């Protein structure tokens, strides 16, 4: 399309760019937003302008940001090596094929285990940590470079769900810092994006005068013909250019044919080799929808011809990805007309996205495949395609979607009763009912666990990995036994499994799974409060997987329960935070220990950091409020508590504390209302009864105050609660005596 600038829009765009962090431009490609936005962006003094295709199927799961990320990695390599090292845990996990010299810490076993040994995948909240880490890397490196950047993301309606989340994190981060090092302009050609906080700017269609200036600045086209071209194009310059090309090649714009008909007639006049060349070029470019005439030609091409081209390009794209020279490009695999071949092409990318933890982008294209009954039954039951569906079921049940995963697993088992994946399927069902379904169904979970062990004994004794899958199944059974309170049986299963794996495979093979078995043994010991053995097992698990940060967080939690081990616990939390992308749980846990030790400033810093990483974490805001309340700042406390209450409306202790903050501010009625809210959630909350008694007594409602004080004293023998009752009873008796003597 002609590189046309809409001059009348430039000043408005500059004003919007000045005032906003994210600008959402809605309007078709043929309305010329890109050139206009680019000119407006260059008008911002000292701002660097970068443009990238945002359609993730053509440009990768972080499409729209790859060029910026590569640019900042290159700059940091030359000027700020410590930035890459600081954020290596995020960068190397989002980009598993990058191996930069600045990466100093080896990967954990989740990343390095072979496919057959990988029995652990990242929790769905892990992605937010990765995106927070990436956003902070970009923001801080841009600040260090001292070159604020405008990032123009073209075809932004095609951004991945992952990038959509990244943009929201960047918006939040920059707003919190009150510094704007990056402005993002999203060119939404389909007007489908919705992004809270973005300033929207609607690009209108071309006017008749604008289109003449763009198509025919010297006046070679007759006004009547230009009128017909304009009407046919609907004010879209890209369509007008195509229609004009058709007119020049003998397909007149007569006024009674629409643009599509004119284009189709023109295409019919071209020799087959030229149309084939046009199709191949269009596919090579990733089928950009704004190449309007090429898109019409593509739609008229035969499916066999298109599939052959897409097949070739998909294989090339996958080779380029594994070589580290290209992002993960899926547009060709997704374009295959044969759904079975399409599924087979997408099996490998599904595994890649799952291993990183980008479940939102994975399911954005996989969910219709998962819903297709033909594809659910496709394959022999032992193929990679079948593994993708089972892995999806694993992720779904961990997301709390057991009602989706369980029927599929049942159906799979009926369809492929001899599948090598049967133990995995039965394991998933036992864990769905025993761990992830709420409420859990332990009897049914146990039935599946027992059925799994029986199936393994009956059908898998000759299988190469027999002992491995047997121990894996026993591990699930041990978890269920622990949930049932049968700790001795659970420990026996765990310890026997550990011993068997070591005897049969040594400490080299299935190392990831061995670390998980040892970790689970530690968890059971912790439940029964044998902290010494729990620590011994957990440290053994860490020796197997020394770069897995979550183990160190659990070690911190364990040590913090042991008298005199607080310093070691803090060291464990510090190691967990160093090994993970921004790790809000470890900050919360360390903050709680700091508060217990009286390190209030450090505790508050940890809680605030947790709230930055995950603003929807109610516990972080609750703890921040509690710290402010303890420091005599009820206004700040109440503000934090209100944020917690927006997230969690079922926490009685939260409303008690909100009542305390209001009481400190002299807001008696609001204080009482919060205490009543707490009691509606937890009628036997002694502190709420005690505090409402104090407020009612101060308000002169002595009888009601005494009722609450008596209830509180009956629920809790805390000296202060008992003192409140005695005080109110004494004051009430004194008042009665005074009224009698008068």
N, C-alpha and C positions, 0 to 999 in steps of 0.2 A: 504494500500500500504506500501511496505517496507520504512522504515525511511532512505532514501538514501540522501546523501549530494553530490552535484556536486562540487567536490573540486576545479576544474579548474575555477569555477565561483565565488568563495568566495572572492578573492581579488578584482575583478572588482566590486562586490556588495558593499564591504566595502568602496571602493573609491567613488562609487555613493552615498552611505549613508552619507559619510562625507561632500559631496558637495551639497546635496539637502535636501529640506524640505519634498518633496513628491516624492516617487519613484514608478513608475508604471511598474510592471513586467508583461510582456506578454508571455504566454506560457501555455500549457495544464498542468493540475494537474499531469498527468503521466510523465511530464518532471522534476518532483521533485523540484519545486521552493520553497515550503514552508520550508522544512528542511534546504535547502541551505541558504535561507534568514535568518532563525532563527539563524543559526550558525554565519553568517556574522554579524548579529545584536548584538549577544553576544560579538563579537569582539570589539564593541565600548566601550571604557572605561567609567565606571560609568553610563551607560545607562540602564534603566529598560526596559525589553522587555515584551510586552503583545500581545496576539494573539486572534482574534475573527472572527467568521463567519460573513461575510458582506452581505450575501443574506438576504434581508429585509423580504421576505415572511416567512423565517424560524426563523429570529432573531429580528424582530420588525422594526418599521419605522426609528429607529436610529441604526439599526443593523450595527455592526462594531465598535460602540462607547459605547454600553451599559456597558460593563465591565469596561472601562476606567472611564466612568461617575460615576458608582457605587463605584469604587475604590477611586476616588477623593472626592466623598461625604463622604465616610467613613473616609478618612484622614482628611478632613476639620472638620468633627464632633469631631475628637479627638484633632486636633491641631489648627484649624483656623475657629471657628464657624462663625466669621464675614463674611467669604467668602460666605457661604450659604445664610446668611441674605441679603448680598449685591446683590446677583443675584437671590433672591427668586422669583421675578416676572417672570423671564425667566423659572426657573426650575419648578415651580409649574404649569405653563401653558403648558410646553412641556410634563410634566408628571402629569396629572391631578389627578392621584390616590395617588401620594406621599403626605404624610402629616407629614413633618419633624418638630421637635420641634423648629428648627431654623427659621421656617416661622413665621413671626411676624404680617404680614398684611393679613386681611381677603380677600377672593376672591371677585371680582366684580360680578354683577348680570348676566353678560354674562356667567360666569362659573357656577353659583350656581342655576340659575333658572331651573325649571322643563322643560322637553322637550316641553310640551304644551305651556309654557309661553315664550320660547326662541325665540325672534323676532329679535335678532341682531346677526350677525356673523362677524368675523374679516375680515378686508380688506386684499386683497391678499398680500399687501406689509408687513403685520404684520409678516409674517414668517421670512423675512430677519432680523427683529429686534430680534426675538427669537434666530435665529442662531448666530447673532453677540453676544448676551448676553451669549449664551452657549459657544461659542468659547473663549470669554474673561474669563469666569469662568474657563474653562479648562487651558488656557494659564497661568493665574495668579496663580491658585492653584498649577499647576506644578512648576512654578517658586518658590513659597513659600516652596514647599516640597523639592526643590533643588535636584530633581531626574529626569533628563530628560528622556523621554520615547520614545521608538520605538513601534509604534502600527502597527502590521501586520494584515491586513484585508484580510481574505481568501475569495475566490469566489467574488471578488470585482466587477465583471461584473453584479452582482445582487444587488449592493447597491441601496438604494432608491434614488429618485431624491432629497429628503430632505438632505440625507447624502452627495450626490454629491455637493450640495450647501454649506453644512457645511465645507467640505474639502476646497473649494475655499475660504471661509471666513477665515479659519485657515491659509491658505497659505498667504493671503493678510495681515492678522494681524501680523504674525510673520515676514514677509518681512518688514512691516512698522516699527515694533519695533526693527528689526535687531537683534533679539534674537530667538534662536530655542530651545524651551523647549519640542517640540513634533515633531517627524519625523513619517511620515505615509508611510507604504509600502503596495501598493495595488496589490494583486495577481489576475490578470485578466486572468482567464482560457480560456475565449472565445475571447480574443483580440478585445474587442468592445469598451473599454473606451477611451475617448479623454479628456485630462485634460491639458489645457494650463498651462505651467510653471512647470509641472512635468517632471522629468528625466525618460525617457523610457529605459528599459532594457529588451531585448528579450531573453527568455530562449530557447535554441535550443533543438531539440529532442536528445535522447540518441544516442551516437555512439555505434557501435557494441562492442567495447572494454568495454565501460562503462556499457552496459547492461549485459555483461558476468560477470563483477565484482559485479554487483548488484544481479543478479539472481543465479549465480553459482560460487562463489568465490573459491571453492575447486576443480572445474573442473569435476563435476559428470555428466554433460550433454554433450552428443556428440556434437562436433563442428558443424556437419551438421544440427542436430536438432536445435541448438542454432541459426544457420543462418536462419532456417525456422521461428522460433519464432520471431526473430528480424524483418524479412521482413513482417510477418503477423501483428505485432504490430505497424509498422510504426514508430518505435523508441519511442513508448509510454510505459513506464514501467508499468502503471496500466493495460493496455491491455495485455502486455506480461505476467504479473502475472496471469491474468485470463486465458489466453490461456494455460499457463503451468499447471495450476490447472486442466483444461479440459483434457490435455494430460495425466496427472497422473491418471485421472479417466476414461481412456479408449477411449478418443476422440483424436486420434493422429493428430499432426500438420503435415499434409501430404504435404502442400505446394500448394495445389490447392483449398483449402477452405479459405474464408476470416475469419477474427476474429469473425464477427457477426454470421456466419454460425456455426463455432465451438462452440461458446457459446450457441447457440440455441439447438444444438444437445446434448450438455452436460446437459442443463436444462431439456430436454425431458427425460433424464435418471433418474432424481431425483424423489423420491416419492412425491405425491401431498402435504403431510403434511409438508415436508421440504421446498418445494417451497412456500407454504402458509406462513410458518414461516419467510422465507426470505423476502417475500412481506411485512408482518406486520412490521418487523424490519426496512425495508427500509422506509416505510411510517412514522413510529414512529420517525425516524431520520430526517424527512423533505424532503425525496427524494433527497439526495445529488447526483448530476450528476456524481461525480467522482467515486462512487461505481458502476463501469461499469457493472459488471456481475449482480448485483442486479437491476440495471436500465433495463437491457435486460429482466430480469425476470418480472419486473413490467410491462413493455410494452406488455408482452404476457399474462398478467392476465386479467380476465374478468371484465368488467366495473362495474357490480353489486357488486362484491367482493371488488373492489377498492373503490367504492363510500361508501360502508358500513363502511370501515375502516376510510376513510377520514371524514365521517360524525361524527363518534365517536370522533376522535381526534380533529376536529374543535370545537365541543362542549366543550371538555376538555380544549382546549386552551382559549376559551372565558371565561370559569369559572376561569381559572388561571389568565387571564388578570384582570378581575374585582376584584379578591381577592388581586391584587397587587403583586403577586408572579412571574409574567411573563410579558414580553413585548407582544405587540399585534401580534400574529402569524396568518398569513392568508394563508399559503401554502396549508392547507387542504381544506379550503373553496374554494380556487381558483382552486383546482384540481378536483372538482366535474364534472363529465362528463355531467350531466343533467344541462343545462344552467339555467333553471328556479330555480332549487334548489340552484345552485351556486349563483344566484342573491339574493335569499332569505337569504343565509348564509352571504353574503357580505353587506347586508343592514345595519346591526349594525356597522361593522367597518367603513363603509362610514360615518355614523353619528359621530363616534368618531373622525375621521380624520378631518371632517368638523368643528367640535366644537373646535378643537385645531387650525385650520387654515392651515393645511398641505395639501393644494389643489394639489400641484404637485404630491405627492405620491398617493393621492386619485385618481386623474384622470389617473395616469399611469396604473391602472388596471380597472378603471371604464369606461374610454372612449369607449372601444370596446363594453361594455354592453350598454352604452348610444346610440351607433350607431345601435344596433340590433333592427330591427322593431318589432320582436316578444316580446322582453323584454319591449319595450316601451308601449306595450299594455297588458302586463301581470298584473294579479291581478284584484281586484274588483273596483279599483279606490279609495278605502279607506284604502289600506294596507300600511304597512311600506315600501314595495318595491316602491309603487307609490310616497311616500313622499321623498324617496331618489332621484328619478328623478326630482321632483319639486325643491328640495333643490339644486340639481346640476344646474338646470336652473337659480335659484337665483344667485348662484356664477358666472355662466357664463355671465349673463347680467351685473353683477358688474365688471367683467373682460373686458367688452367692446365687448363681443361676443353675442350681441343681435341677430345677424343673425342666431345664432345656437339655442339660447334659445326660441325665439319667435315662430318659427315653431313647436317646441316641445310642447310648452304651448297651442298653437292653436289646435294641434293634440290631446293633452290630453283632452281638453275641449270637442272636438267632440266625442272622444271615451268614456269618462266618464262624461256625462253632469250632472249627479246627484251626483257627487263626493263631499264629505265634504271638499275637497281641492279647490273647485271652487273659493271661494273668494281669496285664496292665489294666485291662477293662474292669476286671473284678476288683482289683486294688482301688481303682478310681471310685467305684461304687461304694466300697466299704468306707472310704475316707469321706465321701459325700455325706453319707448318713451319720458317720461317727464324728465328723469335725466341722464341716462347712454348712450343713443344713441347720437351720434354726427353727424350732428346737431340734437337737440331735436325736437320732433314733438308734440307740446303742444296740438293742437286740437285733435290728435289721442289719446294722453295720457288722455285727459279729457273724451273722449268717453268711454275708458276702465274704468276709475274711476266711471263714472256715471252708466255704465253697471254693475259694481260690486255692487254698492249701490242698484240698482234695483233688482239684483239677490238675495242679502241678504234679502231684504224686502219680496220678493216673496217666497223664498224657505227655509229660515233659521230662521224664527221668532220663531219656536219651538225648535231651537237648544240651547243646554245648554250654549254655549258661544256666543249667539246672540249679546249681547251688546258689547262684546269684539271685535268680528270681524267687527261689524258695525263701531265702533270707529276707528279701524285699517284702514278700507277702507276710512273713512273720513279724516284720517291723510294723506293718499296719495293724496286725492283730495285737501287738504289744501296746500300741497307742490306745486301742479300744479297751484293752484290759486296764490300762492306767486310768482311763476315763470312768471305768466301772468301779474304781477303787481297789482293784486286785493288783496291788503294786508288786507283790512277790512274784506273781506269774509274769507280769510285764517285764520285770528285771531279768527273770530267767530267760525269757525269749530274747531280750536285747543282748545279754552277755553271751548266751550260746551263739547267737547270730554273729556277734563280733568275733568270737573265737573261731567259728567255722570259716568266715571270710578270710581271716588271717592265715589259717591252716591251709586252705585250698588255693587261695590266690596270692598269698604273700601281702606285703604292704605296698605293692606297686600297682597292681591291677584293681580296677574299680575303687580307686582311692577316694573319689568323691563320695561314693555310696558308703564306704567304710567310715568316713568322717561323719556322715549323717547318722549312721547307726550309733556311733559312739556318742554323738551329741544327744540323741534321743535317750540313751541310757542316763546321761547326765541330768536330763530333764526329769526323769522318774525319780532319781536320787534326790533332786531338789524338792520335788513334791512331798517326799516322805521326810524332808528336813535332814537328810544325811548330807550336809553341806560339804564335808571333807571329800567324800567320794564323788559328789557332784562336781566339785572343782577339779578333782583328778581326771575325771572323764572329759570335762569340757576342755581342759588344757591339752589332753591327748587329741581331741578333735581339732583343736587349733594347730597342733603340730602337723596334722595331715593337711590342713587347709589354712596356712598361716596368713593369707591375704584376704580372707573373707571377713569383712568388717562386722557382720551381724553376730558372729561368735564373740567378738570382743565386747559388744554391747551386752550380750547375755552374761559374759563374765563380770562386767561391771555391776549388773543387777544382782548377781550371786554374791559377789564380794561385799556389796553394800549391806547385805543382810548379816554379815559376819562381823562380830565386834572386833574393833581394832584394825580392820582391813580397808577402811575408807580411802586411804591414800592410794592403795593398789586399785581400788575400784575407779577412782578418778583417772588413773593412768590407763586403765582398760577403756574407759569411755573416750579418752583422748585418741587412743589408737583406732577405735571404731570410727570416729569422726574423720580421722586422717585417711582411712582406707575406703570410705564410701563417698558417693556423691552426697550433696547436702543432706545430712542424716538427722531429721527432726526428732526421731524417737530417742536417739542417743543424747541430744541436747536436752530433751525433756527429762530423761532419767538422770543425767548429770546435774541438771538444775535442781531436781528434787533432793539430791544428795548434798549439793552446796547449801541449800536452804536448811537442811537438817543440821549441817555443821556450822551454821551461822554466817556463811559467806554470802550475805544477801546480795551484794552487788554482782557477784559472779553468777548467782542463781538467776537474778533478773536478766542478765545478759543472755544466758542460755535459753530462758523462756521466750525472750524477744526474738532470738535467732530462730527458734522453732516456729514462731508465728510468721516470720518472714518466709521460711521455707514452705510452710503449709498454713495459709491464713484460715483455712476451714478446720483447723485443729482446735476444738473447744478447750481441751485441757490446757493448751498453751495460754490462751486468754484468761482462763480461770486462775492459773498460777501467777500470771502477771498482775491480775487484779489483787490477788492475795498478798503479793509482795508490796504493792502500793498501799494496801490497807494497813499492813504491818508498819509501814514507814510513815503513817499519818497523812496519806494523800488520798482521801476518799473520793475526790472528783475523778482523778486518774483511775482509781480502782473501779469505780462505777462504770466508767467508759469501757474498760477492758471486760468487765463482767457482762455488760450489754452485748458486746461482740460474741462472747461465749454463749449467751442465751439465744442469740440469733441462730446458732448452730445446734445447740443442745437444749431443748426445752424440758428435758426429763430429769435434770440433776437437782435434787432437793438442796444439797449443800450449796450449790451455786446461788440459789434464791435466798438462802439464809445469809450468805455473805453480801448479797446485794442489799438485803435488809439492814445489815450492819453498816454498810457504807452510807445508806440513806439516813440511818440513825445518827451517824457522826456528823452529817450535814444538817441535822435538825429537821429532816423531812419525815415527820412522824407517820402521816397517812400512807405515804409511799412505802415506808419501811414496813408497816404492818401488812400492807398488801403483798409484799414479797414474802414475808413470813407465812402468810396464809397460803400463798402459792406453793411454798415448800411443804406445808402440811397437807395440801391436796395431793401432792406426789408421794409423801411419806408421812402418814398420820402419826407415827411413833418417833418423829424426829425431836428428841429432847431439847436440843439447842434452839430450835424454832419455837417450841412452846415456852422455853425460858425467856427468850428475847422478846417475844410478843407479850409475855407477862410484864416485863419491865416497861415496854412502851405503853401498854394499857394502864398500868399503874400511874405512870407519869401523866397520862391524859385524864386521870381521875376515875377510870373505870376499874375500881378496886375489886369488885366481885369477879368480874371476868378475868382480871389479872391473876387473882388467887386460883381460879379454876385451871388456868394454863400452868401456873407455877406448881400446883399439886401434880398435874399430869407429867410435867417435866421431871419432878423429883421421883416419881414412881418408875420412870423409864431409865434414869441414870443417877448413880450415886455420886456423881462429880461434886466436890465440895462447893464450887461456885453455884451450881444449880441448887443444891440444898440450901445454901445461904440466901439465894433469891427467895425461896419459899418462906424461910424463917423471917426474912425482912418484911415481906408483904403481910404475912400473918401478924407479925408484931405491930406493924403500922396500922393494920386494920383494927386490931384489938385496942390499940391506943386511941384510935379515932372513935371507936364505939364507947370506950370508957369516958372520953371527953364529952361526947354527946349526952351520956347519962348524967354526968355531974353538972352539966349546964342546964 
